[in-house]
C-alpha cells in the first residue's frame, strides 16, 4: 500500500462544492490532521479522498471500463447538442 502524503496542490483546477454528513469521529480526525499539518481543511479533505479512491482497486477498474467504453462510443455516436444532453430537473415540493 502506498504511503499517504499531503502535498500542496498548485494547480488551478476546477473546484466544486461537495457537502456530506460524516461521523463526528471523522470530523475530529480531519480537524486534528488540519491542525497537525497546518494546511487548509479543503485541501486535506481533497487529498484524503484522492488517496482513498486511488487505493480502491475495484473502483479504479470500474472507472477504466467507463473511460474505455466512452472512448469507443465517441466514434460511433453523432455529437449531441449541449441542450439535449442536459438532464431534466425534477421539482420535489
TORTI-756700 format. One record per residue: residue in one letter; chain; x, y, z of N, C-alpha, C, CB in turn. Coordinates in steps of 0.1 Angstrom, whole numbers, m for minus. Each point is the difference from the previous one (the first is absolute). Glycine has a CB too. Layout:
BEGIN
- residuo:cadena:n.east:n.north:n.up:ca.east:ca.north:ca.up:c.east:c.north:c.up:cb.east:cb.north:cb.up
- a:A:X:Y:Z:X:Y:Z:X:Y:Z:X:Y:Z
...
***
This chain:
BEGIN
- residuo:cadena:n.east:n.north:n.up:ca.east:ca.north:ca.up:c.east:c.north:c.up:cb.east:cb.north:cb.up
- x:A:8:m12:0:m8:12:0:9:12:0:m19:m12:12
- x:A:15:22:m20:8:13:m1:m2:8:13:m2:0:m25
- x:A:12:8:28:m1:8:11:m7:13:m3:22:m9:9
- x:A:m31:13:0:m7:13:m2:8:12:3:m21:m12:6
- x:A:22:21:m16:8:12:2:m9:12:m4:22:m12:m5
- x:A:m21:22:13:m7:12:m2:9:9:m8:m14:m2:21
- x:A:10:5:m34:8:9:m8:m8:12:m4:13:m20:m9
- x:A:m7:31:9:m7:12:m4:m4:0:m15:12:13:18
- x:A:m25:m10:m21:m5:m1:m13:2:14:m6:m16:m19:5
- x:A:25:21:m14:2:13:m6:m7:2:m13:22:0:10
- x:A:m31:m9:m14:m7:1:m13:m13:8:3:10:m21:m9
- x:A:m14:28:m2:m12:7:1:m12:m8:m6:13:22:m1
- x:A:m15:m34:6:m10:m9:m6:m14:5:4:17:m19:0
- x:A:m26:14:m8:m14:4:3:m4:m7:14:m6:2:m25
- x:A:m1:6:33:m4:m5:13:m15:2:2:23:6:10
- x:A:m29:m16:m4:m14:1:3:m3:m3:15:m5:m7:m24
- x:A:m6:11:29:m3:m2:14:m6:m14:1:m4:25:3
- x:A:9:m32:7:m5:m13:4:m4:0:14:15:m12:m17
- x:A:m28:10:20:m4:0:14:m4:m15:4:m8:24:m2
- x:A:12:m27:13:m3:m14:5:m1:0:15:11:m10:m19
- x:A:m19:2:25:m1:m2:14:9:m12:4:m24:11:1
- x:A:34:m9:7:8:m11:4:1:m1:15:14:3:m20
- x:A:m10:m14:25:0:m3:14:9:10:8:m3:m24:m5
- x:A:m1:27:17:7:9:9:15:m4:1:m22:5:12
- x:A:25:m17:m10:13:m5:2:9:4:m12:m8:m19:15
- x:A:2:18:m27:8:3:m13:2:15:0:m10:m19:m12
- x:A:0:27:16:2:15:0:11:3:9:m25:3:m5
- x:A:25:m9:17:10:3:10:14:m3:m6:m16:m4:19
- x:A:17:m8:m25:13:m4:m6:4:9:m11:m5:m23:5
- x:A:m4:28:m14:4:9:m10:4:13:6:m16:m10:m16
- x:A:9:15:26:4:13:7:14:m2:6:m24:6:4
- x:A:27:m18:1:13:m2:7:11:m1:m11:m11:m13:18
- x:A:9:7:m29:10:0:m11:2:14:m6:m6:m24:m5
- x:A:m5:32:5:2:14:m5:9:8:10:m23:m1:m11
- x:A:20:m1:23:9:7:10:14:m5:0:m20:3:15
- x:A:22:m16:m16:13:m7:0:8:5:m12:m9:m20:12
- x:A:2:20:m24:8:3:m13:0:15:m3:m7:m23:m8
- x:A:m1:31:15:0:14:m2:m5:3:m15:18:4:18
- x:A:m27:m12:m23:m6:2:m13:m14:3:0:17:m16:m8
- x:A:m23:20:m3:m14:3:m1:m8:m12:0:6:20:m13
- x:A:m18:m19:20:m9:m12:1:m4:m5:m13:m8:9:21
- x:A:4:0:m31:m4:m5:m13:11:m8:m7:m15:20:m2
- x:A:27:m15:4:12:m7:m6:2:m14:6:11:23:m5
- x:A:m12:m24:18:1:m13:7:m11:m10:m5:10:12:20
- x:A:m22:m7:m20:m11:m9:m4:2:m5:m14:m16:12:16
- x:A:20:m3:m25:2:m3:m14:11:m10:m2:m8:22:m7
- x:A:19:m21:15:11:m9:m1:m4:m14:6:16:19:2
- x:A:m24:m19:9:m4:m12:5:m9:m8:m9:2:10:22
- x:A:m11:m3:m29:m9:m6:m10:8:m6:m12:m19:16:8
- x:A:28:m8:m13:8:m4:m11:8:m13:4:2:24:m8
- x:A:4:m24:20:7:m12:4:m9:m12:1:16:15:12
- x:A:m27:m13:m5:m9:m11:2:m5:m6:m13:m7:10:22
- x:A:3:m1:m31:m5:m5:m13:11:m7:m9:m16:19:1
- x:A:29:m14:1:11:m6:m8:3:m14:6:9:23:m5
- x:A:m12:m26:17:3:m12:7:m11:m11:m3:13:12:17
- x:A:m24:m8:m21:m12:m9:m2:1:m6:m14:m14:13:16
- x:A:19:m25:m17:3:m7:m12:m13:m3:m8:20:m10:10
- x:A:m31:6:m4:m12:m3:m7:m6:13:m6:m5:m19:16
- x:A:6:30:m9:m5:13:m6:9:4:m12:m9:7:23
- x:A:22:m8:m22:9:3:m10:m3:m8:m13:17:7:17
- x:A:m19:m20:m15:m3:m9:m11:m14:5:m7:13:m20:11
- x:A:m22:23:m3:m13:5:m5:2:13:m8:m12:m11:20
- x:A:19:20:m14:3:13:m7:7:m2:m13:2:10:22
- x:A:7:m20:m23:7:m3:m13:m10:m5:m10:21:m5:12
- x:A:m30:m4:m8:m10:m5:m9:m9:11:m6:1:m22:12
- x:A:m5:31:m3:m8:11:m5:8:9:m10:m13:0:22
- x:A:25:3:m19:8:8:m9:2:m7:m13:12:10:20
- x:A:m9:m23:m20:2:m7:m12:m13:m1:m8:18:m13:11
- x:A:m29:11:m5:m13:m1:m7:m4:13:m6:m7:m19:15
- x:A:10:30:m7:m4:13:m5:9:4:m12:m8:7:23
- x:A:21:m11:m23:8:3:m11:m4:m7:m13:19:4:16
- x:A:m24:m17:m14:m4:m8:m11:m13:6:m5:11:m21:9
- x:A:m20:26:0:m13:6:m4:2:13:m8:m11:m12:20
- x:A:21:19:m17:2:13:m7:1:m1:m15:12:8:21
- x:A:m6:m19:m26:1:m2:m14:m13:m5:m6:24:m5:3
- x:A:m34:0:5:m12:m6:m6:m12:9:1:9:m21:7
- x:A:m9:31:2:m12:8:2:2:14:m6:m6:m13:21
- x:A:m5:19:m27:1:13:m4:1:10:12:m12:m6:m21
- x:A:18:17:19:2:10:11:m14:6:3:24:4:m6
- x:A:m28:m4:18:m13:6:4:3:14:4:m9:m22:8
- x:A:m2:30:m9:2:14:5:0:0:15:m12:9:m21
- x:A:18:1:27:0:1:14:m13:1:6:22:10:m1
- x:A:m32:m4:m6:m13:2:6:m7:m14:1:m1:23:m11
- x:A:3:m32:1:m6:m13:1:6:m9:11:m5:2:m24
- x:A:17:1:27:8:m9:10:m4:4:14:18:m3:m17
- x:A:m24:14:20:m3:4:13:m11:m9:7:7:24:m6
- x:A:m5:m28:18:m10:m8:7:m13:9:3:18:m16:9
- x:A:m29:9:m8:m12:7:4:m1:1:15:m12:m8:m21
- x:A:10:19:26:0:2:15:m15:m2:5:19:16:m1
- x:A:m20:m24:11:m13:m3:6:m2:9:12:1:m24:m8
- x:A:m12:29:10:m3:9:11:m8:m8:11:m1:21:m15
- x:A:7:m21:27:m7:m8:11:m5:10:10:15:m20:m3
- x:A:m27:24:1:m6:10:10:m12:m6:7:7:18:m14
***
